[in-house]
Amino acid sequence: MTNDFQFTRLRDDQKQRIATLREAIGLTASARETWLFVSPHDDDLVIGAGLWMQAAVREGIDVRVLVVTDGRMGYCTLQQRDHIAEIRQRETFESFELLGIGREQIAWVGYPDGGLHNLQGRRKARPDDEVKPIEGYVGLSNAFTYHLRRTRAARVFVPTFSDLHPDHQIVHNEMMICLFHAAGAIWPELGKPLADVPKVYELAIYCDFPQPPQLEVRADEAAFETKLRGIAAYRSQLQIERIVENIRTAGPYEYLRELNFRFYSPENHKSAFA
């Protein structure tokens, strides 16, 4: 086991320094899990979780990536405009390969960048839809329920809902309700229901967490430089060099906020009023 990463957990205002990702996240040494990292745009995850994903790969976690949008609004020159989606897909493969994540571990929903507000929920596909249906339906609730059941992920990582980007907010909200859908019996054509609701972690991409995170990872220079190269792979995004320099200045740190996702029951609150 290498010592490329150091972990710290905050619990009851106490700092716990932890040697391994498995211990930090509460996973036994022999356990095998799939983790699903959900990215509204192709470059979001390497910015917010490039170190966490490298650490997971080193620990033998089955890392899966779901990119929601096609990047069509990310063109920075007029020459890019008609081909930017294809360009960014190639850049995505390059970026994630640097992190140790192969093409077969990446899936795309393929919904239009900047157009997720029209694809919330679930509805029957129409002949004029420009997006690809799954089992005859379109919508983020349909796609997320399908991919949660397909990957059988035990843990899901998604940008925080406090991010100001509308695509990030919509992805977060739709994913949260789909945890409920995926563990239920609804829409059986999308796959076998999950036995347990996955644990959920928030990432910060552009905006800060609404409440302090509980987990920190600190990487060594090699892992940090790998993350920076992964970000720089999105060279079609002409502002990417500034993002790289901002992250370089901040140092080799990333954070996670664990969400206490649970179903409602009166039992949750009876003791407080007893």
PAGU-555943 format. One record per residue (C-alpha): z, x, y; residue in three letters. Coordinates in steps of 0.02 Angstrom, whole numbers, padded with zeros to 5 digits, always signed. Layout:
ZXYALA;...
This chain:
+00000+00000+00000MET;-00051+00072+00168THR;+00053+00057+00327ASN;-00089+00007+00442ASP;+00005-00146+00505PHE;+00183-00184+00560GLN;+00249-00362+00572PHE;+00389-00443+00671THR;+00456-00619+00652ARG;+00563-00706+00781LEU;+00694-00820+00704ARG;+00839-00893+00802ASP;+00812-00765+00942ASP;+00827-00624+00816GLN;+00688-00498+00783LYS;+00651-00458+00602GLN;+00542-00304+00571ARG;+00442-00332+00413ILE;+00339-00209+00313ALA;+00206-00322+00234THR;+00102-00472+00282LEU;+00156-00565+00125ARG;+00339-00548+00170GLU;+00306-00595+00352ALA;+00211-00751+00303ILE;+00326-00801+00159GLY;+00210-00764+00014LEU;+00266-00683-00149THR;+00187-00520-00205ALA;+00096-00600-00352SER;+00039-00761-00267ALA;-00147-00791-00240ARG;-00198-00896-00092GLU;-00351-00943+00008THR;-00335-00941+00198TRP;-00458-01036+00307LEU;-00488-00969+00482PHE;-00573-01101+00589VAL;-00679-01040+00735SER;-00749-01158+00867PRO;-00874-01020+00914HIS;-00929-00871+00812ASP;-00839-00739+00917ASP;-00671-00828+00938ASP;-00587-00768+00778LEU;-00615-00583+00799VAL;-00542-00597+00975ILE;-00387-00693+00922GLY;-00363-00643+00740ALA;-00462-00484+00706GLY;-00303-00393+00656LEU;-00229-00537+00554TRP;-00390-00553+00455MET;-00397-00367+00418GLN;-00216-00372+00360ALA;-00253-00522+00249ALA;-00402-00436+00169VAL;-00294-00282+00134ARG;-00165-00393+00047GLU;-00296-00470-00068GLY;-00297-00640+00018ILE;-00456-00741-00008ASP;-00508-00755+00175VAL;-00629-00894+00219ARG;-00709-00924+00389VAL;-00777-01088+00456LEU;-00882-01075+00614VAL;-00898-01246+00694VAL;-01035-01230+00827THR;-01206-01148+00828ASP;-01184-01048+00990GLY;-01336-01125+01074ARG;-01253-01127+01245MET;-01207-00943+01238GLY;-01371-00874+01306TYR;-01354-00749+01448CYS;-01539-00723+01486THR;-01685-00844+01486LEU;-01767-00740+01350GLN;-01619-00779+01235GLN;-01617-00966+01264ARG;-01731-01023+01123ASP;-01664-00900+00993HIS;-01481-00874+01036ILE;-01414-00971+00885ALA;-01507-00857+00764GLU;-01457-00702+00862ILE;-01274-00750+00859ARG;-01277-00787+00674GLN;-01339-00610+00640ARG;-01204-00542+00754GLU;-01074-00645+00662THR;-01120-00569+00494PHE;-01110-00395+00570GLU;-00942-00428+00653SER;-00856-00501+00500PHE;-00926-00367+00385GLU;-00833-00240+00492LEU;-00673-00338+00458LEU;-00706-00337+00270GLY;-00768-00517+00260ILE;-00936-00545+00174GLY;-01072-00672+00207ARG;-01020-00776+00058GLU;-00850-00804+00140GLN;-00924-00879+00299ILE;-00979-01060+00318ALA;-01054-01151+00467TRP;-01032-01332+00516VAL;-01180-01304+00632GLY;-01136-01429+00767TYR;-01204-01405+00945PRO;-01108-01284+01054ASP;-01031-01384+01197GLY;-01070-01550+01114GLY;-00921-01581+01001LEU;-00861-01729+01105HIS;-01005-01830+01030ASN;-00957-01782+00853LEU;-00774-01824+00841GLN;-00718-01931+00696GLY;-00837-01987+00559ARG;-00989-02100+00550ARG;-01140-02130+00441LYS;-01284-02013+00473ALA;-01433-02083+00569ARG;-01616-02033+00549PRO;-01619-01960+00725ASP;-01463-01850+00702ASP;-01497-01667+00738GLU;-01347-01611+00633VAL;-01344-01595+00445LYS;-01246-01732+00356PRO;-01122-01704+00215ILE;-01127-01841+00083GLU;-01220-01954+00205GLY;-01096-01938+00349TYR;-01077-01833+00505VAL;-00931-01795+00621GLY;-00795-01664+00628LEU;-00674-01768+00524SER;-00805-01777+00387ASN;-00846-01591+00394ALA;-00667-01529+00406PHE;-00605-01640+00264THR;-00748-01576+00156TYR;-00715-01392+00194HIS;-00527-01408+00170LEU;-00555-01483-00001ARG;-00694-01361-00043ARG;-00592-01204-00003THR;-00423-01273-00063ARG;-00345-01170+00077ALA;-00156-01150+00073ALA;-00151-01094+00256ARG;-00261-01141+00403VAL;-00280-01042+00564PHE;-00349-01131+00718VAL;-00352-01100+00907PRO;-00206-01173+01003THR;-00227-01346+01077PHE;-00175-01278+01248SER;-00340-01185+01265ASP;-00440-01256+01410LEU;-00607-01245+01321HIS;-00653-01423+01266PRO;-00728-01363+01102ASP;-00564-01274+01059HIS;-00460-01428+01099GLN;-00571-01542+00997ILE;-00574-01425+00847VAL;-00385-01414+00849HIS;-00358-01602+00861ASN;-00486-01645+00728GLU;-00418-01513+00609MET;-00242-01580+00624MET;-00291-01757+00576ILE;-00400-01689+00436CYS;-00250-01606+00356LEU;-00190-01785+00330PHE;-00362-01844+00270HIS;-00389-01697+00150ALA;-00223-01726+00063ALA;-00254-01912+00044GLY;-00367-02015-00068ALA;-00486-02067+00072ILE;-00672-02021+00061TRP;-00676-01965-00122PRO;-00857-01907-00109GLU;-00794-01759-00004LEU;-00698-01683-00149GLY;-00533-01690-00241LYS;-00383-01719-00125PRO;-00270-01571-00090LEU;-00108-01567-00187ALA;-00013-01505-00034ASP;-00044-01505+00153VAL;-00090-01327+00208PRO;+00026-01231+00322LYS;-00046-01218+00499VAL;-00047-01073+00621TYR;-00111-01070+00800GLU;-00210-00927+00876LEU;-00226-00888+01061ALA;-00404-00847+01114ILE;-00421-00871+01303TYR;-00266-00970+01352CYS;-00085-00939+01308ASP;+00018-01033+01180PHE;+00109-01189+01241PRO;+00269-01119+01164GLN;+00311-00941+01110PRO;+00237-00879+00945PRO;+00348-00827+00801GLN;+00243-00690+00721LEU;+00175-00525+00786GLU;+00061-00398+00704VAL;+00042-00222+00771ARG;-00102-00118+00703ALA;-00136+00066+00696ASP;-00278+00145+00794GLU;-00406+00130+00654ALA;-00380-00057+00627ALA;-00377-00087+00815PHE;-00542+00005+00839GLU;-00617-00096+00697THR;-00569-00256+00788LYS;-00645-00191+00951LEU;-00807-00147+00862ARG;-00808-00321+00786GLY;-00797-00399+00958ILE;-00930-00282+01027ALA;-01049-00338+00889ALA;-01081-00494+00992TYR;-01191-00392+01108ARG;-01296-00544+01157SER;-01143-00601+01255GLN;-01162-00490+01408LEU;-00981-00515+01460GLN;-00919-00447+01294ILE;-00889-00270+01359GLU;-00764-00337+01485ARG;-00673-00432+01346ILE;-00666-00273+01241VAL;-00591-00174+01384GLU;-00462-00309+01423ASN;-00406-00311+01241ILE;-00405-00122+01231ARG;-00290-00117+01382THR;-00171-00245+01304ALA;-00156-00142+01145GLY;-00159-00173+00957PRO;-00058-00334+00953TYR;-00092-00513+00897GLU;+00020-00665+00879TYR;+00033-00824+00777LEU;+00123-00985+00815ARG;+00177-01080+00660GLU;+00163-01268+00674LEU;+00291-01380+00592ASN;+00163-01504+00528PHE;+00246-01640+00429ARG;+00219-01823+00392PHE;+00330-01947+00480TYR;+00479-02025+00392SER;+00636-02101+00466PRO;+00728-01972+00361GLU;+00667-01838+00484ASN;+00782-01903+00621HIS;+00924-02003+00541LYS;+01046-01857+00541SER;+01029-01830+00729ALA;+01087-02008+00762PHE;+01218-02020+00625ALA;
